[in-house]
Each structure stands twice: as C-alpha cells, then as structure tokens.
Amino acid sequence: SAYALVRMASLSTFVELHSSQLLSVGFPRPLWSTLHSKVCPHELMDLEEFVELHEDETTHAQTLHLKRGKRVSKNSDVFLIEHIWTSDGYRQAKQNLLDDSQLLVRLERILILMRNFQHCVSVNDFDFVNHQTTTVMKVANVSSKEAKRLLNSTHYELIPSVMTSSEDGLTSEVLSQHPEPVTFEEFKAGLKGSLEDQLDDEEHMKTLHKQFTRDRKTAGVGGRGESRHYSWVENREDNSLTVVVKVPHGCHKKDISSTMTNKTWEFGLCGHVPVINGEFHRPIVSLESFWMIESSGSVHVTIQKSGSDDEPWPELLKGEEHLDSKKQAEREKLEEQCGITERIEKVLKAMWQYNQTYQALTKEGLQLPMWYLMDEAGCALAHSSSPNSRCVPFACSTTGKFYSILWPIEDLRSGDMLTRDFCPLLNAHCQETLLQRKARELACQRKLTCPDEFVHALSVSRQVSDKISSSHQFINASLSQSQTTPLSAVLLDSQQQLKLFVDMKWESVDWVSAGISLVTDVSQSDIIWITDSSSVDVTQLKPTQCITRLTGDECLIHKEKLFKTLRLAGLSNVDWLPVTYDLMHQLPELIADHESRGIFNWWIVKRSVSSLPSFQFPLVTSDVRRIIRLIETGPCVASHFHLSSALFDGKRLALCYSVVVLSTNPLKLLVHVVPSVRLCTRDAGDLYDYDHYDCSSLLTDSVSVDVKWDDVMSDFDKHLRRREQGWKHIEMRIYQLIADVFAAASHHLTAHSVCRSRGVYGVNIMLLSSFQPLLLSVDSVPAIKSLQVLSDIVSVLGQPELADQTLDHFDNFLYLR
C-alpha cells in the first residue's frame, strides 16, 4: 500500500517530506539520518535505555536523569517521546477523560494527583480489581457495574467506595435495628452476619464502624429538606439545625455576606443576589448561631433553635420550595458522579503545567491549536532558562503519528538532570521583557505565587491610567434623538435595486425582498460590504461606490488596540469598560489583579484580532495558569468577566448594535435602535456550577433569530420599573457608550479618498444584573439576522448625500453627533 511505501521511505524521501518542518524547529542536520532510522521502517523508542526517573520524597515530583554510566554528547543522538493525550484543550479534553478511565488514572499518576500510588490501578491488575469489586458488591449490596463505578470514583479505595454507596445494603438494614450505640464487636458481628463470606480486614472493619457511628449520631430525627441551593437537617439532641450551603471552591470569609436575625436570614456572595433570603419557620437564637467554611466548597451553618421550640420543623424558611422526587433523583445522580467529576477537574487544572501545543491544519486550511501531554519521561523534563536539551513536536509522515523529539544541546554526563525551556520566545519580531517572561514561567512551576514585582507593575499601570484620565479632557459626544414624525429610512426610488458585493455568507436572507441584488464583480456593485479590508483593491473603486470600512479601524476591531485607544482617551476608569489586559505584554499585571480578586477572578479570553482562527475562543475561566498558556496559540486579551448579568428567559444575553459612521470629522453616527440579540444556549444556572470547559451558559454564540427585541425590551422594562427606572434610561446610557467609543477612535479613522466611505460596525454590549451596560467588543460587521435592519442599513449606504435635517428624521436610527 501507499502507507507501507512511506514507512519504507529512503532517507532522501524522508528528508523531502520533513525538511521544512525540521528546519523550522532548528533540528540539527547531522541528526536527520538518526531520526530517519528511528521511524523507518519501525519506530524505535529507546529513551528508557539512557534515562531514569527520580522522585522527590516530599512532593512526589519526578525528574528525568541520565542513567549511571551513560554519557551523551551534544547533538549526538535524538529520542522519540510518545504523546499519550492530544485534545483541543477545551470541550474535547473533558470528554476524553469521561470516556477513558484508564487514561484518567494514568494522567493522575503523571500529574501527581494521587498521593497513595498503590491505588493507581492498571488495566492489567485483574486480581486486585476483581477482589475490590467483589468486596464492595457484598458490603454495599450493589451490582457489579455499580461497584466498579464506586471504585473508579475513589481511586479503587475500598472504604470510601463503600461509604459513598448510593444504596442501602444488608449491613445498614441489620445494624439499624440496634437502638443503642453499637460497639465495634456488635458492628463486626452485624456486618459479617449480612455476608455469605467472612470479611478478614480488621482495619477496614474499624473504619466502617467509625463512619457508621458518626452517621448514626448526626442523623436527624427531626425535620430535613433539600432545596436548590442548600440542604438542612434538624438535630433533636441539641435542638439545633445544620444547614449546608454550596459555595465556590476557594471561597473565603470576606467573599460571603450573611445577615441573620432571630426571624430572618439573608445569605450569598458579596455583590451577588442572595441564594437564601427569607423568614425562618419559627424564631431562632441568632446570637448562638454561627457558620464556617469547609474546604469541600460548602458553608456549614449551625442555627440554634429557641429553648421552648421542641417540635420538628417542616421547613427551614417560610415558603421554602423543596426539590421534588425527580429533582432529588437528578441531584443524587450528580452526587454519584461527583467523585469522577472532581478527579477530571483536577487533571484539567493540573495539565496546564505540563501540556504543550502545536498547530494542526484543518480541511479548510486553517490552523487549529492542539494541546498534548507527553508520556512519563516527557512530563518529567524540568524547565530551565538555560536548558541542556531541546524537545519539540514532530509530525512524522512515515508512521502517521505525532511525537516529540528530544536531543541534547550540551554534553550530558551520568546523573545529569535533563532540562528544556518551556517558554521559548513566542514571536521573533516581538521583544519580551524579563518580567513578561517571568510571568510565563509561572505556568510551569508547581506552586503558582504572585511576586511583589507583579503587584508593583499593576500599581504603576493603574497610576498611569489615573494620570491619563485626570489630565485628559474627554468631551462626551452629544446625542440627538429622532423627531416625533419620522421619515422612512428607505429614501431610494422603490424601482431602483441596489447592487451589493459581500465577502461573507449571509444565511437565510431574502435579498430580493429587501430590494438588493448580490453581485460577484466588485466593479459592478453600488456597495462593497466586507469583513476583510484586504479582500478588495480600494484604489480601483469608483467615486460613486460606497465601501463599509474606514482606514485605521484596527483601533476598533482589534481588541488589544481598542482598549488601548480607550485608555489613551482617558476612558480607562469609566463604569462601562471592563478591566482588560493584552496578554502578550501585560501578563504580570493580570496575574497580580487575578490574585487580588478572590473567588471573583473570572476572565473572558478572546483573540486579539477577529480575523484570526478562534476555534476555542472566546472562553471563560478562572484558571490563571491556563490563561498564561493560551498566549502560545496567538495574541489574546483577557477582560474581567462579571458572572452576575441581566437575563432573558433564564439565559445570559448580549445586545449587538449596528453603527454606521457617516463622518469622522465632525463625528456623525447612525445607530440602529433595534439590536440583534445573542442568547446563551443554556440557562445561567447556579453561580457555583460554572464549567471552565463548557461555557454555553456563560457565552453567547450566534444571533437568536427566534428572539424578538420587543419581547426582550418589554421584559427588561418590567424589571426596571420595580426599581423605579425604565428601559429608555438604560438605552440612552448605551447610546452614550457607543458615542464615546467612536469619539475616542475618531482621530484614527479616515475615509477612503477614491470612493465614498461609510463604516458599518457592530458594537456588542452586555448588561449586568443592575442593567449597567458593559462594552464587550466592536466587530467589523454587525451581527444582523433581521431583514428590516439589513434593509435599513443598505438604504443609508445607498444615499449619496445625507443632510443633518434628513438624518434627524431617519426611522429606526438614532443620530449621534
């Protein structure tokens, strides 16, 4: 076959296939023949003959060392390293671990997430697995499938598997009949009596007895309840109530707001809507009640009932909604999966210290970033700014696989630790400061701490922004509203059909009904509507033609330039601009800011340039190590992400306003008053359940065609009236935001000299739960699904001249000047 011929490729054929790749990574030419011999006709993985793993007794971290008696000279040999896991670093990564438990266990070993390595079960440990499975089946009285699931979720530890069983076995049935405290001998007799065989492990017995005793002591014989955000149980022995409230991991006391009186209780995260807010079933003693944070991501609250109250409570708070049987079953199912989920989350968090990336080509010719983890030897390579070896990814045509190739760049002697540079220069044309490199190196350190010099860099950056803001006299653009008797936006003769050239796909648009004819020849068009300014030779256009891009608009559509433009205009401290960092230059500042925010340190990471491939972007995460590593895939910006936002139908949304720039000097804008609505595909859910690897409840995707703006506006207006506000007030703040953005950028924007220029842009706005608008981004093309909006904009573009008096009367537009 053709593949077999490739595997038998000669050295010359091998070089022809791989020379450009090897030259690009600086692989020494003298080693090309050696590499060829290790992949043709069969791969030779001989690294283990030269190296061995050393493990630190305290941290269990492993390093790679040259074996005793071995010596390797500089550029004298090359070694293949296997890639054991390759993913997109996003949704696919999580799904891989859900589908492959053997991969999960191997990664836990490599990433040092399991301290008790005797429970790292290999697929070949059949006797051990069968023994543990049989024991759990008998003790917990569960099926073989359920026993294996329990063992898998607890690293094959017997006792935790039995204790987390979701079913009551014979053990609990026998022992629950004993009303008095159960001694260890009684417990052992009851346990053995419930099994056909004898259980020999005395230590296991003692652990089970302790857990059983604790459970019987804390089991509430009074009221209990499960609600969406908390569960509670009544303890009749000391006449108290125990409430468990779920909070994000890493939550501190300063992040929690709890106000309790004898009659009422309000509890939640600072700055967010309370998850508990109501009146107790009966008065309590607030002075004798307290709460404490558990490391498991929960707050345990002890509430002391009044001395005279000895009746069981049917509810904790008046009107409390308990979960029905279906929802309780769903919660129990989620809790059953909790063990495996927590393990996966730990792997996903730890992998950013070790994984590496390369760019794979898609069928469309686009570059897709892929993340991979090397095998045990590859992950044991230590980082050094002065390494003694190099390790780079290699796509081998002869084997059809990706490897990493490792070769020494210094002479190595017996016992030497092998090191590599995890943070090579990202861009040969971009000078990296020492502080920026130090920030990048944090990602490959086991413990991530923020140095004082990063805090100082953040302080200096803020002082510069404050100085610019105080010294810059920024004048807000004035707003001119439409008159009471508007004219039609369609001013053209109805018989005239505009010819439109576009370089993008418009789905489900009836151009004929809109009075528009699409043409493929730019020279035949009246309007050139483009996403990429380089797709058309502007010098060949005619004066009568209109183009929808302005020169210099990179200051709007390139995200790092947009926020820099606004900052230099003195707008860095306005309430509608989220804190944003250019990750290619401001990593130290971001890390310092991240550390100062506590649990509210979520960031939305986007590509700096919209035209770059963005397969895994934007994404929302609070994992700063992951943010650091993402810049290896290309320029990115990170903006502080507000978890508390306005909702429509239980989902987060973004409003996309279409803006036509008629003139930059003086500034004249037309803003269409009907924004497109981007709606998340999933409900917002709980504040504590956000998934770093599935942002469908956090990020809006495409425009929702089935959502009518009138319905959204009516819903907003209803909520705002409760606050004695109205949508009109919020709307004018949005228009002021848009005017200020374009006013700040206006001195960078110029019209083309050879043709008419009317820039058409999309301004994306998010609303916080307080309805405070936030700027998300500016797009080179607005997101439009409405035929009416599209027709309105094209009609404006088709007008040769537009007087101020006419603009003031345009229907569906607000004239800003």
Secondary structure, 3 states (H helix, E strand, C coil): CHHHHHHCCCHHHHHHHHHHHHHHCCCCHHHHHHHHHHHCCCCCCCHHHCEEEEECCCCCCEEEEECCCCCECCCCCCEEEEEEEEECCCHHHHHHHHHCHHHHHHHHHHCCCCCCHHHCCCCCCHHHHHHHHHHHHHHHCCCHHHHHHHHHHCCCCHHHHHHCCCCCCHHHHHHCCCCCCCCHHHHHHHHHHCCCCCCCCHHHHHHHHHHHHHHHHHCCCCCEEECCCEEEEEECCCCEEEEEEECCCCCCHHHEEEEECCCEEEEEECCCCCCEEEEECCCEEEEEEEEEEECCCEEEEEEEECCCCCCCCCCCECCCCCCCHHHHHHHHHHHHHHHHHHHHHHHHHHHHHCCEEEEEECCCCCEEEEEEEECHHHHCCEECCCCCEEEEEEEECCCCEEEEEEEECCCECCCCECEECCCCCCCCCCCCCHHHHHHHHHHHCCCCCCCHHHHHHHHHHHHHHHHHHHHCCCCCCCEECCCCCCECCCCCCCCCCEEEEECCCCCCCCCCCCCEEECCCHHHCCEEECCCHHHCCHHHCCCCCEECCCECCHHHHEHHHHHHHHHHCCCCCCCCCCCEEECCCCHHHHHHHHHHCCCCCCEEEEECECCCCCCCCCEEECCHHHHHHHHHHCCEEEEECCCCECEECCEEEEEEEEEEEEEECCEEEEEECCCEEEECCCCCCCCCCCECCECCCCCCCCECCCCCHHHHHHHHHHHHHCCCCCHHHHHHHHHHHHHHHHHHHHHHCECCCCCEECEEEEEEEEEECCCCEEEEEEECCCCCCCHHHHHHHHHHHCCCCCCHHHHCCECCEEEEC
